[in-house]
Amino acid sequence: MAVAIQHWVRLAVAVGAVVSAAAAMSSSPVAPPGTEQTDLPASDEPPFPRYETPQQVAQACQEGLQRLRGIESELAKGSGGDDVLTGLDNLQAAGEDASGPIYLLVNVHPDKAVRDAAQACTLQWQDFWSSLLQNGRIYRLLKQARPRDAIDRELRRDSLEGFEDAGAGLRPGARRRAKAIQDRITALRQAFDQRLRDDDTKVAFTEDELAGVPEGVWREAPRNQQGQVLLGLDYPTYLPVLGHATQAAARERMWRAKLNEGGEANLQVLAEIARLRREYASLFGFSSYADFALRRRMAKSERRVQGFLDSVKQAVVERERRDLQELREAKARHLQQPIETVKLERWDVFFYTERVRRERYEVDQEAFRPYFPPQQSLAFVLRLSERLFGVHFERREMAGWHPELQAYAVYDGKGGPYLATLLVDLYPRPGKYNHAAVWSYRSGSTRLARTPQSALVVNFDRKGLTLEELETLLHELGHALHNNLSRTRHVSQAGTSVLRDFVEAPSQMLEDWVYDPQVLKLFAEVCPECKPVPPAMLEQAVKAKHFGKGNFTARQHLFASYDLALHGRRSGDPLELWARMEAATPLGHVPGTRFPASFSHVVGGYAAGYYGYLWSEVIARDLQTAFAGRRLDPAVGRRYRDIVLAQGGQVPPKILLQRFLGRPTNARAYFEYLAR
């Protein structure tokens, strides 16, 4: 779903968003066949710290801050030249080592007291980074630096933009206000995310109301005193209810509960953040935060993004209308009512989309779970990466934040040099980040002989994955590979430290691989005892994948348009803006729902950047053309690894794409995909 990025330059652009941020019965983790349970290889990298008490977190926080302040002080005493570039990058490396694990633990540690202590620490780190980026002495030294080549020029440009966007060039009063805004937004964002992360809402159902829902979802769930089943809002629970409960009232209750996560408190937080961002942009002479942020991205301006979104809307508007009409017809058939008397509700969309797919294509996503046990599914996507990119994963023992945490050493081929570490957290639990994301908490650097580390965090059903969830797993692994296979000179340009409207492309590019029968044959290599997906079942799933494409893309268009409007010249109250924009869509707005209260993307690093999911998909579809008919070709995979993934942000995306494709990128493949 997302990649969580922490970087002192990206921090300034995001204004306070340090990180953004997306099976069988319970058993001990099983290593993929052929791997051994041994310690991680010896290297320069520190082991992941064990924080078992809030006091340990607080102590590590203070020691890290003290160390970084000392590095900053020495850097400010320098004489300039190239030393300031490497000095800042060294500071970034030290900052990652001190703060990266703490940012991650805010989202994954099972002990709330430890999570709260880690969250308190991140506020102190925000204060440090925002102060650093306003250090006038370092800023002046950076302006005087004379880079030796294109990579260092890119680092200098990126670094200068970070300082300037943090207010280093403003007058003293405006500079102080800029820092105050950054720090306040960070605190607000953390409160917003914590409210979602700690939400323990339970929706009560009778067993009759859960008719159609797979029993595995609710049979072992807790009950209230009346004997009703209590279900939470985690995705392994929420989606099966919404997609399979035959009673509309049950679907509606679950849908409304999900659409009200965060509540009024989060709406107030979002309103304040939007107001603060507008004020922040005005300090730099911009009339909207969107124009302030977008000038640093591929899109360059709010006007260009709006033009892009208009072209997407034009391409899908008729298809969206047809999709919704088919769902309405399906509801009429199901209820045995005349179509003119039937209204399609928002809580009907997923249910009838799945119903049409079952009726027309004989595809039920739940039917895929027996074929994709979670541990073996992880082994499969790792094996795919091995085949395509020439790497090798070995399971290792590592004490971490939870007994089920898995660690993998990544090598450059079997017997090759050690490259990176990948951590994987597969299953849901209370207090854990409840979507899917990757934290690149340690970036690599060839200059420092520094190896990268990332953590893939998802929430899958222990009974198995649907095909769509397998797609999500591969998407998130794409983010982790961007980190793990990065070979940049500098830490600050490594892996996912790329332009926000490019960062999703390397992951989106891989999503279609799970629908390829030749690719799925690799499953037998990691799980010989697993039954292969019947060819006809997969063929129908590929056809079914295209149904509902218009409705899905139109919804993504709405999210992106809302984000752009919220950060535009005239946004107003977040809920009123959302209600007005959603009301203009074919299904309208449902009064009493508060979707923006849980829209954490726009609170974090995707502010004025949610369009990037669609923008990146255009790029991803173009990248796929190089793999047409050869999705397992290691020669193409190696070229992609070396030209795109390994380069991180040290080469602009436009140039990377030109080099890999052998031509300028274009949107032809994307719009052809929408038309299919």
VOGU-3710 file (C-alpha; in Angstrom, 3 decimals, decimal comma):
1> mavaiqhwvr> 0,000/0,000/0,000  2,704/2,406/0,852  6,308/2,999/1,594  7,243/4,784/4,793  10,187/7,096/4,168  12,364/8,981/6,590  14,906/11,412/5,246  15,977/14,816/6,471  15,545/16,402/3,037  12,199/14,722/2,300
11> lavavgavvs> 11,197/15,788/5,812  11,285/19,434/4,844  9,239/18,875/1,718  6,634/16,890/3,655  6,489/19,555/6,382  6,554/17,468/9,506  5,897/14,063/7,987  8,954/12,162/9,150  7,407/8,821/8,176  4,218/8,209/6,240
21> aaaamssspv> 3,798/6,211/6,081  0,071/-0,871/3,804  -2,307/-18,662/6,318  -2,619/-21,831/8,250  -3,676/-21,995/11,871  -1,225/-20,314/14,212  2,149/-22,042/14,120  5,803/-21,188/14,477  7,381/-19,517/11,421  8,596/-21,960/8,788
31> appgteqtdl> 11,721/-21,187/6,782  11,582/-21,554/3,002  13,033/-24,884/1,824  16,807/-24,933/1,640  17,469/-22,188/4,172  19,091/-22,463/7,567  18,323/-20,860/10,904  21,567/-19,088/11,786  22,644/-15,676/12,967  22,704/-12,717/10,614
41> pasdeppfpr> 26,075/-12,285/8,895  28,682/-10,154/10,572  28,864/-6,701/9,029  29,148/-3,052/9,887  25,435/-2,827/10,553  24,095/-2,617/14,107  21,680/-5,317/15,265  18,075/-4,247/15,573  17,799/-2,921/19,141  15,693/-4,705/21,750
51> yetpqqvaqa> 13,549/-2,148/23,545  11,475/-3,888/26,197  10,711/-0,913/28,442  9,828/2,747/27,886  12,926/3,683/29,866  15,179/1,903/27,362  13,576/3,842/24,532  13,952/7,158/26,362  17,605/6,488/27,142  18,409/5,489/23,553
61> cqeglqrlrg> 16,550/8,561/22,339  18,601/10,955/24,468  21,897/9,265/23,632  21,113/9,395/19,929  20,125/13,043/20,029  23,249/13,976/21,972  25,424/12,165/19,433  23,736/13,856/16,474  23,960/17,312/18,017  27,690/16,784/18,386
71> ieselakgsg> 28,004/15,822/14,708  25,977/18,868/13,695  28,184/21,145/15,786  31,360/19,814/14,194  29,852/20,060/10,723  28,968/23,723/11,253  32,619/24,438/12,099  33,816/23,113/8,735  35,401/25,090/5,961  32,970/24,115/3,199
81> gddvltgldn> 33,897/22,458/-0,075  32,844/18,881/-0,722  33,200/18,100/2,988  29,789/19,555/3,766  28,073/17,147/1,346  29,701/14,044/2,801  29,355/15,484/6,302  25,609/15,917/5,912  25,332/12,448/4,471  27,300/10,995/7,366
91> lqaagedasg> 24,935/12,786/9,708  21,987/11,240/7,838  23,520/7,776/8,337  24,022/8,351/12,057  20,504/9,740/12,328  19,015/6,647/10,694  20,885/4,342/13,044  19,678/6,271/16,078  16,091/7,044/15,084  15,088/4,572/12,337
101> piyllvnvhp> 14,237/1,658/14,642  12,325/3,964/16,981  10,118/5,306/14,167  9,382/1,716/13,147  8,569/0,554/16,678  5,913/3,251/17,012  3,961/1,151/14,501  4,808/-2,437/15,411  5,847/-2,911/19,038  3,262/-5,011/20,937
111> dkavrdaaqa> 3,681/-3,024/24,185  1,669/0,211/24,138  3,950/1,814/26,735  6,945/1,219/24,473  5,038/2,532/21,445  4,077/5,659/23,378  7,671/6,211/24,497  8,886/5,785/20,929  6,275/8,259/19,719  7,379/10,808/22,323
121> ctlqwqdfws> 10,942/10,328/21,132  10,039/10,994/17,499  8,785/14,440/18,497  12,264/15,186/19,828  13,798/13,909/16,606  11,483/16,170/14,622  12,725/19,104/16,663  16,307/18,107/15,875  15,770/17,720/12,106  13,765/20,936/11,759
131> sllqngriyr> 16,470/22,818/13,667  19,247/21,262/11,586  17,574/22,304/8,350  17,526/25,899/9,569  21,205/25,920/10,576  22,395/29,041/8,767  26,088/28,151/8,975  25,615/24,723/7,347  23,258/26,236/4,774  25,908/28,776/3,739
141> llkqarprda> 28,570/26,075/3,520  26,249/23,986/1,376  25,681/26,854/-1,053  29,447/27,194/-1,437  30,001/23,487/-2,125  31,373/22,555/-5,553  30,209/19,030/-6,443  32,645/16,823/-8,342  30,157/15,038/-10,623  26,473/14,614/-11,530
151> idrelrrdsl> 25,698/12,453/-8,480  27,109/15,008/-6,071  25,386/17,811/-7,968  22,080/16,004/-7,478  22,854/15,598/-3,772  23,711/19,291/-3,424  20,557/20,349/-5,248  18,382/18,037/-3,167  20,053/19,142/0,059  19,731/22,836/-0,745
161> egfedagagl> 16,055/22,366/-1,541  15,602/20,652/1,803  17,179/23,543/3,691  15,280/26,137/1,671  11,936/24,364/2,066  12,554/24,167/5,813  12,974/27,936/5,959  16,753/28,374/6,072  16,534/31,302/3,657  13,631/33,083/5,371
171> rpgarrraka> 13,844/36,125/7,609  14,272/35,261/11,320  10,619/35,695/12,307  9,331/33,641/9,382  12,026/31,042/9,960  10,948/30,554/13,567  7,324/30,283/12,496  8,235/27,686/9,854  9,905/25,519/12,479  6,988/25,883/14,869
181> iqdritalrq> 4,600/24,780/12,122  6,716/21,756/11,218  6,926/20,625/14,824  3,216/21,159/15,415  2,250/19,204/12,291  4,411/16,297/13,399  2,673/16,167/16,766  -0,751/16,388/15,106  0,083/13,691/12,586  1,216/11,357/15,333
191> afdqrlrddd> -1,988/11,925/17,285  -4,005/11,242/14,115  -2,192/7,959/13,388  -2,190/6,805/16,996  -5,952/7,223/17,200  -6,295/4,873/14,208  -3,654/2,439/15,379  -5,136/2,063/18,864  -8,759/1,942/17,721  -10,419/-1,111/19,267
201> tkvaftedel> -13,925/-0,647/17,877  -15,943/-3,864/17,826  -19,122/-4,350/15,808  -21,656/-6,835/17,217  -23,426/-9,347/14,962  -25,677/-12,310/15,460  -24,587/-15,460/13,675  -27,580/-15,094/11,337  -26,395/-11,608/10,349  -23,056/-13,102/9,322
211> agvpegvwre> -24,632/-15,432/6,781  -22,307/-15,724/3,793  -19,191/-14,648/5,693  -16,547/-17,420/5,870  -16,829/-19,021/9,322  -13,090/-18,775/9,830  -13,484/-14,996/10,041  -15,890/-15,028/13,001  -16,200/-18,494/14,578  -13,394/-17,924/17,134
221> aprnqqgqvl> -14,126/-14,211/17,668  -15,092/-12,995/21,177  -18,768/-12,633/22,138  -20,649/-10,113/24,214  -23,057/-10,978/27,033  -25,870/-11,397/24,534  -23,836/-13,985/22,614  -23,260/-11,694/19,653  -20,038/-12,007/17,686  -17,678/-9,023/18,152
231> lgldyptylp> -15,644/-8,178/15,067  -12,908/-5,564/14,753  -12,122/-3,321/11,811  -8,819/-4,916/10,731  -8,759/-5,729/7,041  -8,692/-9,545/7,396  -12,064/-9,132/9,159  -13,574/-6,071/7,524  -13,184/-7,125/3,880  -14,759/-10,609/4,180
241> vlghatqaaa> -17,784/-9,108/5,943  -18,178/-6,378/3,355  -17,641/-8,789/0,478  -19,690/-11,767/1,652  -22,374/-10,836/4,216  -25,650/-11,445/2,412  -27,583/-9,151/4,754  -27,222/-5,547/3,619  -27,767/-4,262/7,158  -24,749/-6,206/8,409
251> rermwrakln> -22,583/-4,832/5,603  -23,825/-1,327/6,305  -22,969/-1,489/10,024  -19,459/-2,709/9,334  -18,966/-0,148/6,542  -20,190/2,761/8,648  -17,925/1,745/11,544  -14,914/1,663/9,222  -15,832/4,994/7,641  -15,955/6,587/11,082
261> eggeanlqvl> -12,522/5,520/12,328  -10,679/8,466/13,811  -13,898/10,315/14,587  -14,439/14,014/15,117  -11,068/14,410/16,842  -9,192/13,386/13,705  -11,296/15,703/11,557  -10,236/18,588/13,779  -6,602/17,482/13,483  -6,859/17,303/9,697
271> aeiarlrrey> -8,408/20,775/9,541  -5,583/22,231/11,608  -2,928/20,478/9,528  -4,427/21,788/6,281  -4,576/25,310/7,702  -0,984/25,119/8,940  0,242/23,865/5,582  -1,413/26,775/3,791  0,229/29,153/6,226  3,557/27,390/5,746
281> aslfgfssya> 3,362/27,752/1,961  2,484/31,429/2,334  5,774/32,000/4,196  7,475/31,175/0,895  5,138/33,234/-1,258  2,883/30,422/-2,472  -0,903/30,646/-2,467  -1,352/26,899/-1,944  0,570/24,130/-0,253  0,054/22,013/-3,376
291> dfalrrrmak> 2,070/24,417/-5,526  4,725/24,681/-2,806  5,194/20,890/-2,575  4,635/19,916/-6,216  7,325/22,178/-7,616  9,862/19,656/-6,268  8,191/16,607/-7,842  7,887/15,178/-11,334  4,522/16,901/-11,817  5,943/20,371/-10,994
301> serrvqgfld> 2,612/22,160/-10,388  -0,966/21,882/-9,187  -2,149/22,849/-12,677  -0,298/19,955/-14,303  -1,586/17,444/-11,748  -5,127/18,682/-12,289  -4,696/18,253/-16,038  -3,461/14,699/-15,511  -6,389/13,856/-13,229  -8,814/15,312/-15,761
311> svkqavvere> -7,396/13,006/-18,444  -7,818/9,984/-16,176  -11,391/10,957/-15,342  -12,239/11,379/-18,992  -10,847/7,912/-19,724  -12,892/6,121/-17,033  -16,119/8,086/-16,622  -18,123/5,943/-19,045  -16,615/2,730/-17,724  -17,478/3,757/-14,167
321> rrdlqelrea> -21,080/4,342/-15,222  -21,252/0,874/-16,833  -19,656/-0,795/-13,814  -22,164/0,729/-11,415  -25,078/-0,125/-13,678  -23,972/-3,771/-13,745  -23,745/-3,798/-9,963  -27,222/-2,334/-9,701  -28,534/-5,014/-12,046  -26,799/-7,665/-9,944
331> karhlqqpie> -28,487/-6,321/-6,822  -31,877/-6,380/-8,531  -31,353/-10,020/-9,545  -30,190/-10,949/-6,074  -33,169/-9,311/-4,369  -35,548/-10,367/-7,150  -36,802/-6,813/-7,496  -37,414/-4,589/-10,536  -34,248/-2,648/-11,298  -36,094/0,680/-11,248
341> tvklerwdvf> -36,830/0,134/-7,537  -33,245/-0,740/-6,600  -30,686/1,727/-5,315  -27,030/0,780/-5,152  -25,498/1,834/-1,830  -21,832/2,304/-1,062  -21,795/-0,734/1,242  -23,135/-2,753/-1,698  -20,255/-2,050/-4,087  -17,693/-4,572/-2,857
351> fytervrrer> -20,357/-7,234/-2,194  -21,882/-7,045/-5,665  -18,522/-6,642/-7,374  -17,500/-9,967/-5,840  -20,911/-11,450/-6,662  -20,643/-10,466/-10,339  -17,144/-11,896/-10,463  -18,453/-15,166/-9,047  -21,471/-15,253/-11,367  -19,764/-14,162/-14,555
361> yevdqeafrp> -16,236/-15,462/-14,066  -16,770/-18,096/-11,358  -14,124/-16,349/-9,284  -14,268/-16,038/-5,503  -11,218/-14,458/-3,913  -11,832/-16,447/-0,727  -11,372/-19,638/-2,742  -7,705/-18,778/-3,285  -6,776/-18,968/0,404  -6,078/-22,743/0,471
371> yfppqqslaf> -3,622/-22,280/-2,407  -1,633/-19,470/-0,785  -0,630/-20,229/2,836  0,974/-17,039/4,189  4,445/-18,374/4,982  4,681/-20,148/1,656  3,327/-17,044/-0,088  6,185/-15,062/1,399  8,623/-17,735/0,226  7,074/-17,501/-3,257
381> vlrlserlfg> 7,539/-13,750/-3,673  11,100/-14,089/-2,383  11,786/-16,864/-4,890  10,332/-14,715/-7,668  12,716/-11,934/-6,668  15,607/-14,389/-6,693  14,771/-15,559/-10,197  14,187/-12,105/-11,621  16,836/-9,997/-9,902  19,637/-12,484/-9,247
391> vhferremag> 19,540/-12,284/-5,451  19,278/-14,933/-2,753  17,376/-14,832/0,565  18,360/-16,859/3,619  16,247/-17,049/6,765  18,116/-15,988/9,898  17,469/-15,953/13,621  17,033/-12,464/15,023  15,484/-11,299/18,256  13,068/-8,518/17,422
401> whpelqayav> 9,920/-6,803/18,619  7,701/-9,892/18,331  8,285/-13,681/18,373  6,781/-14,032/14,886  9,104/-11,462/13,330  11,153/-12,986/10,498  14,600/-11,894/9,320  16,255/-12,617/5,982  19,799/-11,972/4,814  19,899/-10,887/1,171
411> ydgkggpyla> 22,853/-11,976/-0,974  23,943/-11,120/-4,499  23,167/-14,587/-5,786  23,726/-17,846/-3,954  27,196/-17,710/-2,421  27,587/-14,074/-3,423  28,336/-11,088/-1,204  25,907/-10,003/1,490  23,680/-7,116/0,363  20,976/-6,306/2,906
421> tllvdlyprp> 18,569/-7,405/5,634  14,813/-7,808/5,214  12,475/-8,048/8,217  8,914/-9,323/7,773  5,937/-8,931/10,138  3,016/-10,863/8,608  0,060/-11,032/10,976  -2,353/-8,573/12,633  -2,368/-7,868/16,367  -3,690/-5,100/18,620
431> gkynhaavws> -1,823/-1,811/18,360  0,024/-2,730/15,169  -0,056/-0,606/12,002  -3,170/-2,017/10,356  -2,517/-1,664/6,628  0,528/-2,654/4,540  3,763/-0,686/4,312  7,541/-0,880/4,237  9,862/1,041/6,547  13,280/1,630/4,974
441> yrsgstrlar> 14,786/2,351/8,369  18,409/1,969/7,247  19,716/3,080/3,863  22,783/1,786/2,060  25,838/3,664/0,806  28,749/2,455/-1,311  30,847/5,342/-0,016  30,409/4,110/3,546  30,264/0,386/2,671  26,914/0,524/4,443
451> tpqsalvvnf> 24,285/-2,163/3,886  20,542/-1,392/3,886  17,730/-2,767/6,033  13,973/-2,617/5,611  10,877/-3,938/7,368  7,843/-5,236/5,474  4,717/-4,907/7,626  1,403/-6,468/6,566  -1,706/-7,966/8,208  -2,714/-11,243/6,591
461> drkgltleel> -5,182/-13,955/7,489  -3,357/-16,960/8,952  -5,566/-19,286/6,906  -4,170/-18,031/3,627  -4,048/-15,148/1,160  -6,430/-14,224/-1,595  -4,899/-13,579/-5,001  -5,387/-9,850/-4,416  -3,546/-10,115/-1,090  -0,720/-11,965/-2,809
471> etllhelgha> -0,575/-8,991/-5,172  -0,344/-6,676/-2,132  2,496/-8,749/-0,675  4,463/-8,515/-3,910  3,763/-4,778/-4,109  5,202/-4,220/-0,642  8,180/-6,435/-1,360  8,848/-4,143/-4,324  9,361/-1,276/-1,877  11,645/-3,424/0,263
481> lhnnlsrtrh> 13,688/-4,425/-2,788  14,057/-0,760/-3,724  15,789/-0,373/-0,365  17,654/-3,687/-0,302  19,048/-3,501/-3,846  20,019/0,160/-3,733  23,686/0,818/-4,496  23,934/4,566/-4,259  27,031/6,488/-3,276  25,238/8,422/-0,561
491> vsqagtsvlr> 22,800/7,388/2,174  20,590/10,406/1,472  19,861/9,221/-2,080  19,393/5,527/-1,348  16,476/3,292/-2,210  13,081/4,907/-1,810  14,542/8,398/-1,296  13,095/9,356/-4,658  10,468/11,835/-5,796  7,129/11,051/-4,151
501> dfveapsqml> 5,272/10,702/-7,454  7,785/8,064/-8,592  8,149/6,031/-5,386  5,170/3,702/-6,010  6,119/2,823/-9,603  8,681/0,069/-8,867  6,123/-1,705/-6,667  3,113/-1,194/-8,905  5,106/-2,573/-11,826  5,318/-6,004/-10,170
511> edwvydpqvl> 1,646/-6,400/-9,233  0,558/-8,152/-12,436  3,202/-10,854/-11,999  0,923/-12,840/-9,658  -1,634/-13,234/-12,461  0,904/-14,898/-14,781  0,620/-18,727/-14,805  4,324/-19,132/-15,594  5,217/-17,004/-12,585  2,856/-18,902/-10,273
521> klfaevcpec> 4,601/-22,149/-11,197  7,414/-20,957/-8,928  5,081/-21,698/-6,000  5,835/-25,402/-6,456  9,533/-24,697/-5,832  8,893/-23,322/-2,340  5,883/-25,473/-1,468  5,834/-28,820/-3,328  2,925/-29,993/-1,165  0,764/-26,954/-2,019
531> kpvppamleq> -1,895/-27,600/-4,615  -1,377/-25,439/-7,715  -4,099/-22,987/-8,644  -6,203/-24,615/-11,382  -5,398/-22,932/-14,742  -9,069/-22,200/-15,451  -9,454/-20,551/-12,032  -6,477/-18,276/-12,678  -7,646/-17,500/-16,219  -11,017/-16,413/-14,908
541> avkakhfgkg> -9,354/-14,336/-12,188  -7,403/-12,447/-14,844  -10,645/-11,669/-16,683  -12,409/-10,749/-13,455  -9,570/-8,388/-12,515  -10,679/-6,015/-15,236  -14,263/-5,904/-14,017  -14,794/-2,920/-11,744  -11,694/-1,175/-13,067  -13,666/1,934/-13,936
551> nftarqhlfa> -15,200/2,196/-10,481  -11,873/1,566/-8,733  -9,965/4,090/-10,835  -12,706/6,691/-10,391  -12,465/6,206/-6,623  -8,690/6,691/-6,727  -9,309/9,790/-8,822  -11,637/11,110/-6,126  -9,061/10,506/-3,380  -6,371/12,284/-5,400
561> sydlalhgrr> -8,677/15,173/-6,303  -9,726/15,597/-2,678  -6,113/15,644/-1,511  -5,259/18,242/-4,158  -8,262/20,391/-3,229  -7,544/20,094/0,500  -4,073/21,503/-0,133  -5,162/23,926/-2,827  -5,964/27,623/-2,782  -9,458/27,310/-1,317
571> sgdplelwar> -10,136/24,143/0,647  -12,377/24,917/3,622  -13,540/22,403/6,213  -12,144/18,900/5,397  -15,417/17,039/5,942  -17,520/19,600/4,097  -15,076/19,502/1,191  -15,183/15,709/1,108  -18,967/15,572/1,344  -19,297/18,053/-1,512
581> meaatplghv> -16,841/16,219/-3,759  -18,178/12,754/-2,965  -21,755/13,984/-3,480  -20,809/14,844/-7,065  -20,006/11,183/-7,808  -22,644/8,715/-9,074  -23,186/7,060/-5,663  -23,166/10,313/-3,733  -22,166/10,943/-0,126  -23,590/9,112/2,883
591> pgtrfpasfs> -24,345/11,625/5,672  -22,800/10,737/9,005  -19,649/9,147/7,567  -16,210/10,681/8,095  -13,779/9,138/5,627  -11,204/11,990/5,908  -10,778/11,160/9,614  -8,930/7,976/8,590  -7,223/9,239/5,408  -3,745/8,998/6,917
601> hvvggyaagy> -1,977/9,363/3,561  -2,837/13,053/3,326  -1,781/13,628/6,923  1,607/12,065/6,263  4,039/12,097/3,381  1,434/11,915/0,620  0,092/15,419/1,330  -0,665/17,010/-2,054  0,750/13,763/-3,403  -1,945/11,107/-3,398
611> ygylwsevia> -2,215/11,609/-7,165  1,176/9,851/-7,159  -0,525/6,448/-7,031  -2,139/7,112/-10,420  0,898/8,995/-11,743  3,203/6,137/-10,706  0,873/3,590/-12,257  1,315/5,316/-15,603  5,070/4,843/-15,186  4,638/1,271/-13,929
621> rdlqtafagr> 2,580/0,263/-16,964  5,266/1,692/-19,219  8,004/-0,160/-17,312  6,073/-3,408/-17,790  6,438/-3,104/-21,565  10,117/-4,030/-21,197  9,051/-7,339/-19,592  6,297/-8,158/-22,115  6,291/-11,928/-22,688  9,340/-12,411/-20,441
631> rldpavgrry> 8,365/-11,704/-16,867  10,928/-14,176/-15,545  13,767/-13,131/-17,844  16,781/-12,601/-15,545  18,565/-10,470/-18,153  15,742/-7,907/-18,208  15,404/-8,172/-14,436  19,101/-7,497/-13,937  18,974/-4,464/-16,234  16,025/-3,145/-14,266
641> rdivlaqggq> 17,782/-3,819/-10,961  20,962/-2,016/-12,078  19,396/0,902/-13,961  16,351/1,673/-11,785  16,431/0,039/-8,345  20,136/0,380/-7,644  20,197/4,084/-8,500  17,723/5,236/-5,848  17,432/9,007/-6,023  20,942/9,793/-7,256
651> vppkillqrf> 19,633/9,977/-10,828  16,348/11,786/-11,661  13,458/9,409/-12,533  13,072/10,826/-16,036  16,656/9,845/-16,862  16,340/6,392/-15,249  13,255/5,646/-17,315  14,921/6,826/-20,527  17,931/4,614/-19,857  15,884/1,510/-19,054
661> lgrptnaray> 13,250/1,833/-21,758  15,580/3,231/-24,401  13,069/6,017/-25,054  11,169/8,728/-23,173  8,393/7,344/-20,992  4,784/7,844/-22,082  1,234/7,073/-20,932  0,215/4,874/-23,873  0,369/1,561/-21,984  -1,652/2,963/-19,065
671> feylar> -4,530/4,259/-21,144  -4,555/1,053/-23,184  -4,858/-0,832/-19,885  -7,809/1,345/-18,811  -9,529/0,630/-22,118  -9,244/-3,185/-21,809
//
